[in-house]
């Protein structure tokens, strides 16, 4: 038990060993500049050890369409919204079978109304008709 405080002290000292006198990590030759090309350089008060950068905001992929709310509410619990972009464009009948499989096989908590809305959404945003495939 006596070794834990000493270990914490060593770790704390090791973490601060690379800091300059102001308490922030100094920029060494060859270090990567972490600012984004379209963003202004990070600004910090010279005496402050805190620096910040702004990262671009990434919206989850779920294009607008009929049934989008049901899709986002019920499907994103288990799947990434971008997951549908990796699927081929299926007919409405295939999407209906996939949604039913999620309910029957995987126990998705989806009401019949939500299932119909989700099928509408998947067919509208990633249906075979979009590439001239099978009809609805």
C-alpha positions as CSV (number, residue, x, y, z in Angstrom):
1,X,0.0,0.0,0.0
2,X,2.9,2.4,0.7
3,X,4.1,2.0,-2.9
4,X,0.9,3.4,-4.5
5,X,1.5,7.1,-3.4
6,X,5.1,6.9,-4.5
7,X,4.0,5.4,-7.9
8,X,1.4,8.2,-8.3
9,X,4.1,10.8,-7.6
10,X,6.5,9.3,-10.2
11,X,3.7,9.2,-12.8
12,X,2.8,12.8,-12.0
13,X,6.4,13.9,-12.3
14,X,6.9,12.0,-15.5
15,X,3.8,13.6,-17.0
16,X,5.1,17.1,-16.3
17,X,8.7,16.4,-17.3
18,X,8.2,17.5,-20.9
19,X,6.6,20.8,-19.9
20,X,8.3,24.2,-20.3
21,X,8.4,26.9,-17.6
22,X,4.8,28.1,-18.4
23,X,3.4,24.6,-17.7
24,X,2.4,23.8,-21.3
25,X,4.1,21.4,-23.6
26,X,6.6,23.3,-25.7
27,X,6.7,23.0,-29.4
28,X,9.7,21.2,-30.6
29,X,11.2,21.1,-34.1
30,X,9.4,18.6,-36.3
31,X,6.2,18.5,-34.1
32,X,2.9,18.3,-36.0
33,X,0.8,21.5,-36.0
34,X,-2.6,20.3,-34.8
35,X,-4.5,23.3,-36.2
36,X,-6.9,22.6,-39.0
37,X,-6.2,24.4,-42.3
38,X,-9.6,26.1,-42.4
39,X,-9.6,27.1,-38.7
40,X,-7.7,30.0,-37.2
41,X,-4.7,29.0,-35.0
42,X,-5.6,28.2,-31.4
43,X,-5.3,31.2,-29.2
44,X,-4.3,31.1,-25.6
45,X,-3.2,33.7,-23.2
46,X,0.6,33.5,-22.9
47,X,0.5,32.8,-19.2
48,X,-2.2,30.1,-19.6
49,X,-1.3,26.4,-19.9
50,X,-4.7,25.8,-21.6
51,X,-4.9,25.6,-25.4
52,X,-7.8,24.6,-27.5
53,X,-8.7,23.8,-31.1
54,X,-12.1,23.7,-32.8
55,X,-12.9,20.4,-34.6
56,X,-15.5,20.3,-37.4
57,X,-19.0,19.1,-36.3
58,X,-20.0,15.8,-37.9
59,X,-23.7,15.2,-38.3
60,X,-24.9,11.6,-38.1
61,X,-26.1,10.3,-41.5
62,X,-29.9,10.0,-41.7
63,X,-31.2,11.9,-44.7
64,X,-34.7,13.4,-44.5
65,X,-37.5,11.1,-45.6
66,X,-40.9,9.7,-44.6
67,X,-40.3,7.6,-41.4
68,X,-37.0,9.2,-40.5
69,X,-38.0,9.7,-36.8
70,X,-39.1,6.1,-36.4
71,X,-35.8,5.0,-38.0
72,X,-33.7,7.2,-35.7
73,X,-35.7,6.3,-32.6
74,X,-35.8,2.5,-33.1
75,X,-32.9,1.5,-35.3
76,X,-30.0,3.7,-34.0
77,X,-30.3,1.9,-30.6
78,X,-28.3,-1.0,-32.3
79,X,-27.1,0.4,-35.6
80,X,-25.0,3.4,-36.7
81,X,-27.1,5.7,-38.8
82,X,-24.5,5.4,-41.5
83,X,-25.0,1.6,-41.5
84,X,-27.7,2.0,-44.2
85,X,-25.2,3.6,-46.6
86,X,-23.3,0.3,-46.6
87,X,-26.4,-1.7,-47.7
88,X,-27.3,-2.1,-51.3
89,X,-30.5,-0.5,-52.4
90,X,-33.2,-3.1,-51.7
91,X,-36.8,-3.3,-52.8
92,X,-39.6,-2.4,-50.3
93,X,-40.3,-6.1,-49.9
94,X,-36.6,-6.9,-48.9
95,X,-36.5,-3.9,-46.5
96,X,-39.8,-5.2,-45.0
97,X,-38.2,-8.6,-44.5
98,X,-35.1,-7.1,-42.9
99,X,-37.1,-5.0,-40.5
100,X,-39.3,-8.1,-39.6
101,X,-36.1,-10.1,-39.0
102,X,-34.9,-7.4,-36.6
103,X,-38.1,-7.9,-34.6
104,X,-38.4,-11.7,-34.8
105,X,-34.7,-12.7,-34.5
106,X,-33.1,-9.9,-32.6
107,X,-36.0,-8.8,-30.5
108,X,-36.1,-5.2,-31.7
109,X,-38.7,-3.3,-29.7
110,X,-40.6,-1.9,-32.7
111,X,-44.4,-1.5,-33.0
112,X,-46.1,-2.5,-36.2
113,X,-46.7,1.2,-36.9
114,X,-43.0,2.0,-36.4
115,X,-42.0,-1.0,-38.6
116,X,-44.1,0.4,-41.5
117,X,-42.6,3.8,-41.1
118,X,-39.1,2.4,-41.0
119,X,-39.7,0.4,-44.2
120,X,-41.1,3.6,-45.8
121,X,-37.9,5.4,-44.8
122,X,-35.5,2.7,-45.9
123,X,-37.3,2.3,-49.3
124,X,-37.4,6.1,-49.8
125,X,-33.7,6.7,-48.9
126,X,-32.1,3.4,-50.1
127,X,-34.6,1.7,-52.3
128,X,-34.0,-0.3,-55.5
129,X,-36.1,2.2,-57.4
130,X,-33.4,4.8,-56.9
131,X,-31.1,3.0,-59.3
132,X,-33.7,1.8,-61.7
133,X,-34.1,-1.6,-60.0
134,X,-37.2,-3.4,-58.8
135,X,-40.4,-1.5,-58.5
136,X,-42.0,-0.8,-55.2
